[in-house]
Amino acid sequence: MPKRSGGDPQPLGDLLHSLVSKRGWDDRMRFGRLRDEWAAVVGPEVAARSTPVALSAGVLSIKADGAAWASELTLLARSIVEKVDSYLGGGVVREVRVSAGPPLR
């Protein structure tokens, strides 16, 4: 087990958390978790018609399957923020930006 300057062992999880924070990888790690569990977080119907594309400085960007779904997700933005914050921890997402694109599937 790695040792701190005081000679006491430090848990590996603490070292990894420290490394992620120091390198500024927090948003990337959170985004990876969110992308992997998107259907569980927002539900299968929304997940089938959307995909998260970025999380940066509290802004979650989502690509929707066409203009109609982009409009729907824009209306659901507050609910999406609440669901994502519940999953990742409060205060991570403060805004959702939705863009329309070609069909995802």
C-alpha positions, -999 to +999 in steps of 0.1 A: +000+000+000+014+035-008+027+055+021+022+091+030+050+113+043+041+103+079+047+066+071+010+056+075-006+037+046-031+056+026-061+039+010-058+036-028-092+051-032-081+083-014-050+085-036-071+081-068-096+107-056-068+131-049-052+125-083-085+130-102-091+163-083-055+176-087-056+169-125-090+185-130-106+153-142-137+155-119-161+165-147-147+139-170-151+111-145-186+123-136-195+125-173-182+090-179-203+076-151-234+095-164-229+084-200-225+048-189-257+049-168-278+074-189-308+051-193-309+043-155-306+081-147-332+096-171-353+065-180-353+042-210-377+064-232-356+095-229-323+076-232-335+060-264-339+094-280-310+113-265-274+110-255-252+132-232-223+147-251-205+168-225-204+180-189-183+211-183-185+237-156-220+226-145-234+226-180-247+192-193-250+191-231-274+166-246-279+156-282-316+148-290-330+127-318-344+155-339-361+188-332-392+174-315-372+155-289-349+186-285-380+206-276-393+179-253-359+177-234-357+214-231-391+213-214-378+185-191-345+203-183-353+209-147-363+173-142-331+161-159-310+184-137-326+169-106-322+133-118-286+138-128-278+156-095-294+128-076-272+103-094-239+123-094-244+143-062-260+177-057-248+208-074-229+191-102-253+201-130-269+236-130-279+239-166-289+216-195-283+225-231-301+205-258-292+203-295-311+185-322-293+160-345-301+132-369-316+101-354-293+085-329-302+049-336 
